[in-house]
Structures are given as C-alpha cells and as structure tokens.
Amino acid sequence: MGSDRMNKYEINIYEQISRNIKKYRMLAGITQAELAERVGVSHEFIRRNESKKGVKSFSVDTLWKISLALDIDPGKLFEIDMEELINTKK
C-alpha cells in the first residue's frame, strides 16, 4: 500500500463526523447558531466541533439530535468519503 493511501482503520472518526456535520449543515442552509439552537447546545460547541483544529467531542445523544435538526439519517454523520479524505490530507 502506497504512503498516500489510507486504510479505514487510520481514519479519525471524530474529524470525519465533524466534516459531515458541517457539510450537511451547509446543505440545509442553516448557520452554526441555528443548528446550535435546534440541538440545544452552545454556538461555541458547534463552532469548535466543526473547526479543523482542536479536540472534538460529542455524545451519541448529541449526534442523534444533530441528525434530527439537519433532517438526515444519523448514519450520514458517519459516512466516509475516502477520496475527499485523501484530498484534505494533501
């Protein structure tokens, strides 16, 4: 396996979920503040978890609420787009 290839066990799932939250929030056309209000968390919580920097942390309960707020299947938050992931690492 080449050095530019990743395997599924090397993926940081928190970073992937973070990217998916941002992706689906933007597709829904809502702001971080609107998502935070719908979920019942602070705007800072959403901002920090969508950020490329910093430690991400969210509970299963919070992920469930985010999926409801975005009107998506919770599994979409765990989707892994390997091509996108490889391109973001370059």
N, C-alpha and C positions, 0 to 999 in steps of 0.2 A: 504494500500500500504506500503510495507516494506521500510526501510530507505535507502536500496541500490538500490532502483528503482527510476528512474527519469520519470517525465512526460514531454510531448512535450513542455509545457509552461515554463519549467525550463531551457531549452537549451539556451545557449548564441550563437545566430546565427552568430555573428562575429567570434567566435572561431571555429565554425563548418565550415564556409566558408574558414577560414584560413587553417584548416586541409585539406579541399578539394583542395584548390589551390596547396598546397604542394604535395598532393597525385597525382593529375593529371599532375603537372609539372614533377614529377619524372617518372611517366608512359610515358610521352612524351620524356623523356631522355634529358631534357634541364636544364641548370643551372639557378639560380636566375638571374644572369646577362643577360643571353639570353632572359629570359622572360621579364625582365625589358626593354630591348632594343625593343623587339617586341611590348610591350604595350605603350612605350613612357613615362615610369616613371623611377625613380632612382633605382639602385640596392638596396640602403638602404630602399626604400619604400617596395620592395618585401621582403627583409630580415626581416624587422620589422613586417610586416603583417603575415609572416609565423612563427614568433617566438612564443613560448608558453607564453612568458612574454610580458608585455607592452600592450598599448592600440592599438587596431586595428581600422582602419577607411578606408573605400573605398566607392566611389560613385557607383551608378548604371552604369554609363558610364564606369568607370574603370573595373567593373566586366564584363561588356559586352566585352571590349577589351581583358581582360584576357581569357575569353572563346574563343574568336576568335583566340588568339595567341596559345591556347592549342588545338584548333580544337575540342572543345566539346560543347555540348548544354549548354547554360547558366544555366539551371536548375540543372545540375550536381553539380554546386558550392553550391547549397542549400540542397543537399542530406543529410539525417541524418541517420547514421548507429547507432542505439541505442546500439547494442552490443559493437561496438567499443567505443562509448562514455562512457559506463559504465566501460569498461576496462581501459580507460585512466584516470578515476577519482579515481581508486584504488591506 
